[in-house]
Amino acid sequence: MVQKDNKLYSDDVVHAIQAVTGGSIWDTWLDAGALNRLVHHELLVAMGSGHVSLSGMRYFLVQHHYYSRNFTRFLCAVINHLDSLDDIKLLMENLQEEMGIDGDDKVTHADLFQRSLNIVGTHATAQPPLPQTIEFTHSIMKFCRSENPVEGLAALCLGAEAIVPLLYKPILAALERLNISEEGLEFFRIHIEEDEGHAVTMLKILGRLTRHAPEAKVIAMQIGRQAINKRCVMFDAIWREVREQR
């Protein structure tokens, strides 16, 4: 066990935090309990160990699509409540990457995800969203639309971008074991590589907004915890469905 800021972190949680960016800047932002719940979630563990079938991965990816298709909307909502032009420019870079207008290929991340769905043999509306998927998505949107930009930034930074490697690496491992072509993996590879930088950028903005307001940092950490836990609730529901199929 490692003690930091009067909290006891198990070694695996410390490693998970460090796996996000390879540094310790997250230690005072990410909630250890929520992160531990996510890292050891049965769904992700099963994916990482190759115990989720192709049909199970199809089911998961469709549910994930109902959330991820809103990411540009989340970003726009947060940008709308920022005062600093410099901060707006930083998040606009993220938005441009999502929309595929930062390079020559002009392929949106949404298009890449649709390609992944097609390659694994399913489509975006193959099944309806679970109530827990809807609740998770609506919760993130509510935070992002808050008049207080700290709330939206916390939801996207701590509850999404910072934990992408912890989410997408087991997903990628599962798809690789199922012999999915490289085209079907591109969405996840790109996000594992790029979202670390996005998370650090958002964290810097969060740091500036909360530097002289300790209560604002507490709010940010609470929202980050809520976002991770709500994602885990969605994963609980998906895992139940996947086990029934199996």
C-alpha positions as CSV (number, residue, x, y, z in Angstrom):
1,M,0.0,0.0,0.0
2,V,1.1,3.6,-0.8
3,Q,-0.1,6.5,1.3
4,K,-0.7,9.8,-0.5
5,D,-2.6,12.8,0.8
6,N,-3.9,10.9,3.8
7,K,-5.4,8.2,1.5
8,L,-4.3,4.6,1.2
9,Y,-3.8,3.6,-2.4
10,S,-3.3,-0.1,-3.3
11,D,-0.4,-0.7,-5.6
12,D,-2.6,-1.6,-8.5
13,V,-4.5,1.7,-8.2
14,V,-1.2,3.6,-8.1
15,H,-0.1,1.7,-11.2
16,A,-3.5,2.5,-12.9
17,I,-3.1,6.2,-12.1
18,Q,0.4,6.2,-13.5
19,A,-0.7,4.3,-16.5
20,V,-2.9,7.2,-17.5
21,T,0.0,9.5,-18.4
22,G,3.0,7.9,-16.8
23,G,3.2,10.6,-14.1
24,S,1.8,11.4,-10.7
25,I,-0.1,14.6,-11.6
26,W,-3.3,12.6,-11.3
27,D,-2.8,11.4,-7.7
28,T,-4.6,14.4,-6.2
29,W,-7.4,14.5,-8.8
30,L,-8.6,10.9,-9.5
31,D,-10.6,9.2,-6.8
32,A,-8.9,5.9,-5.8
33,G,-12.1,4.1,-5.0
34,A,-13.8,4.9,-8.3
35,L,-10.6,4.2,-10.3
36,N,-10.2,0.8,-8.5
37,R,-13.8,-0.1,-9.3
38,L,-13.2,0.7,-13.0
39,V,-9.8,-1.0,-13.4
40,H,-11.2,-4.2,-11.8
41,H,-14.6,-4.2,-13.5
42,E,-15.5,-7.7,-14.6
43,L,-16.3,-6.5,-18.1
44,L,-12.9,-4.9,-18.7
45,V,-11.1,-7.8,-17.0
46,A,-13.0,-10.3,-19.2
47,M,-12.1,-8.3,-22.3
48,G,-8.4,-8.1,-21.3
49,S,-8.2,-11.9,-20.7
50,G,-10.0,-12.8,-23.9
51,H,-13.2,-14.0,-22.3
52,V,-15.7,-11.9,-24.2
53,S,-17.1,-13.3,-27.4
54,L,-17.5,-11.5,-30.7
55,S,-21.3,-11.1,-30.0
56,G,-20.4,-9.7,-26.6
57,M,-18.0,-7.2,-28.1
58,R,-20.7,-6.2,-30.6
59,Y,-23.1,-5.6,-27.8
60,F,-20.7,-3.5,-25.9
61,L,-19.6,-1.4,-28.8
62,V,-23.1,-0.5,-29.8
63,Q,-23.8,0.6,-26.2
64,H,-20.6,2.6,-26.1
65,H,-21.5,4.2,-29.4
66,Y,-24.6,5.8,-27.8
67,Y,-22.3,7.6,-25.4
68,S,-19.3,8.3,-27.7
69,R,-21.3,9.8,-30.5
70,N,-22.1,12.7,-28.3
71,F,-18.4,13.6,-27.5
72,T,-18.3,16.6,-29.9
73,R,-21.5,17.9,-28.3
74,F,-19.9,17.5,-24.9
75,L,-16.9,19.5,-26.0
76,C,-19.0,22.3,-27.6
77,A,-21.1,22.6,-24.4
78,V,-17.9,23.1,-22.3
79,I,-16.3,25.5,-24.7
80,N,-19.5,27.6,-24.7
81,H,-18.9,28.3,-20.9
82,L,-15.2,29.1,-21.0
83,D,-14.2,32.8,-20.7
84,S,-10.5,32.5,-21.7
85,L,-9.8,32.6,-25.4
86,D,-6.6,30.7,-24.8
87,D,-8.6,27.9,-23.1
88,I,-11.2,27.9,-25.9
89,K,-8.4,27.5,-28.5
90,L,-6.9,24.5,-26.6
91,L,-10.2,22.7,-26.5
92,M,-10.9,23.6,-30.1
93,E,-7.8,21.6,-31.1
94,N,-9.4,18.6,-29.5
95,L,-12.7,19.3,-31.3
96,Q,-10.9,19.6,-34.6
97,E,-9.2,16.2,-34.1
98,E,-12.6,14.7,-33.3
99,M,-14.1,16.2,-36.5
100,G,-11.1,15.1,-38.6
101,I,-10.3,18.6,-39.8
102,D,-6.8,18.8,-38.2
103,G,-5.1,16.7,-40.9
104,D,-5.4,15.7,-44.6
105,D,-7.5,12.6,-44.2
106,K,-10.7,14.4,-43.2
107,V,-12.1,11.4,-41.4
108,T,-14.0,12.1,-38.2
109,H,-13.6,9.9,-35.1
110,A,-17.3,9.2,-35.4
111,D,-16.7,7.7,-38.9
112,L,-13.8,5.6,-37.5
113,F,-16.1,4.2,-34.8
114,Q,-18.8,3.4,-37.4
115,R,-16.1,1.6,-39.4
116,S,-15.2,-0.5,-36.3
117,L,-18.9,-1.4,-35.9
118,N,-19.2,-2.5,-39.5
119,I,-16.0,-4.5,-39.3
120,V,-17.1,-6.4,-36.2
121,G,-20.4,-7.2,-38.0
122,T,-22.9,-4.8,-36.3
123,H,-24.3,-1.3,-36.7
124,A,-25.1,1.7,-34.5
125,T,-28.8,0.7,-33.9
126,A,-28.4,-3.0,-33.6
127,Q,-30.0,-2.8,-30.2
128,P,-31.6,0.0,-28.2
129,P,-29.5,1.8,-25.5
130,L,-29.8,0.4,-22.0
131,P,-31.4,2.7,-19.4
132,Q,-28.0,2.9,-17.7
133,T,-26.3,4.0,-21.0
134,I,-28.9,6.7,-21.4
135,E,-28.4,7.8,-17.8
136,F,-24.7,7.9,-18.1
137,T,-24.8,10.0,-21.3
138,H,-27.4,12.4,-20.0
139,S,-25.3,12.9,-16.8
140,I,-22.2,13.8,-18.7
141,M,-24.2,16.2,-20.9
142,K,-25.7,17.8,-17.8
143,F,-22.2,18.5,-16.4
144,C,-20.9,19.8,-19.7
145,R,-23.9,22.3,-19.9
146,S,-23.3,23.6,-16.5
147,E,-22.7,27.4,-16.2
148,N,-19.6,26.4,-14.1
149,P,-17.0,25.2,-16.6
150,V,-15.2,23.3,-13.8
151,E,-18.1,20.8,-13.9
152,G,-17.9,20.0,-17.6
153,L,-14.1,19.9,-17.6
154,A,-14.1,17.5,-14.7
155,A,-16.6,15.2,-16.3
156,L,-14.6,15.1,-19.6
157,C,-11.1,15.2,-18.1
158,L,-11.3,13.1,-15.0
159,G,-14.3,11.0,-16.1
160,A,-13.4,10.4,-19.7
161,E,-10.1,11.5,-21.3
162,A,-7.8,10.6,-18.4
163,I,-9.1,7.1,-18.2
164,V,-9.2,6.2,-21.9
165,P,-6.1,4.0,-21.8
166,L,-7.6,2.0,-18.9
167,L,-10.8,1.5,-21.0
168,Y,-9.5,1.1,-24.5
169,K,-6.5,-1.2,-23.9
170,P,-8.6,-4.1,-22.8
171,I,-11.1,-3.4,-25.6
172,L,-8.2,-3.4,-28.1
173,A,-6.9,-6.6,-26.6
174,A,-10.3,-8.3,-27.0
175,L,-10.6,-7.2,-30.6
176,E,-7.1,-8.3,-31.4
177,R,-7.8,-11.8,-30.0
178,L,-10.9,-11.9,-32.2
179,N,-8.7,-11.2,-35.3
180,I,-10.4,-7.9,-36.1
181,S,-8.6,-6.1,-38.9
182,E,-6.4,-3.1,-38.3
183,E,-9.1,-0.8,-39.8
184,G,-11.4,-1.9,-37.1
185,L,-8.8,-1.1,-34.4
186,E,-7.8,2.3,-35.6
187,F,-10.4,4.2,-33.5
188,F,-9.1,2.7,-30.3
189,R,-5.4,3.0,-31.2
190,I,-5.8,6.7,-32.0
191,H,-7.6,7.5,-28.8
192,I,-5.0,5.6,-26.6
193,E,-2.3,7.7,-28.3
194,E,-4.1,11.1,-28.4
195,D,-6.3,11.3,-25.3
196,E,-3.4,11.4,-22.9
197,G,-2.5,14.8,-24.3
198,H,-6.2,15.9,-24.3
199,A,-6.5,14.9,-20.6
200,V,-3.3,16.9,-19.6
201,T,-4.6,19.9,-21.5
202,M,-7.9,19.8,-19.7
203,L,-6.2,19.3,-16.4
204,K,-4.1,22.4,-16.9
205,I,-7.3,24.4,-17.5
206,L,-8.9,22.8,-14.4
207,G,-5.8,23.7,-12.4
208,R,-6.0,27.4,-13.4
209,L,-9.7,27.6,-12.7
210,T,-9.4,26.0,-9.3
211,R,-6.0,27.4,-8.2
212,H,-7.4,29.9,-5.8
213,A,-10.6,28.1,-5.1
214,P,-10.1,24.9,-3.1
215,E,-13.9,24.3,-3.0
216,A,-13.9,24.3,-6.8
217,K,-11.3,21.5,-6.9
218,V,-13.4,19.5,-4.5
219,I,-16.3,19.8,-6.8
220,A,-14.2,18.8,-9.8
221,M,-13.0,15.6,-7.9
222,Q,-16.5,14.8,-6.9
223,I,-17.8,15.1,-10.5
224,G,-14.9,13.0,-11.7
225,R,-15.8,10.3,-9.2
226,Q,-19.4,10.4,-10.2
227,A,-18.6,10.2,-13.9
228,I,-16.4,7.1,-13.4
229,N,-19.0,5.4,-11.1
230,K,-21.8,6.1,-13.6
231,R,-19.8,4.6,-16.3
232,C,-19.3,1.5,-14.1
233,V,-23.0,1.3,-13.6
234,M,-23.4,1.2,-17.4
235,F,-20.7,-1.5,-17.5
236,D,-22.6,-3.5,-14.9
237,A,-25.7,-3.5,-17.1
238,I,-23.7,-4.4,-20.2
239,W,-21.9,-7.2,-18.4
240,R,-25.2,-8.7,-17.3
241,E,-26.3,-8.7,-21.0
242,V,-23.0,-10.1,-22.2
243,R,-23.1,-12.9,-19.6
244,E,-26.6,-13.9,-20.6
245,Q,-25.6,-14.1,-24.2
246,R,-22.6,-16.2,-23.3
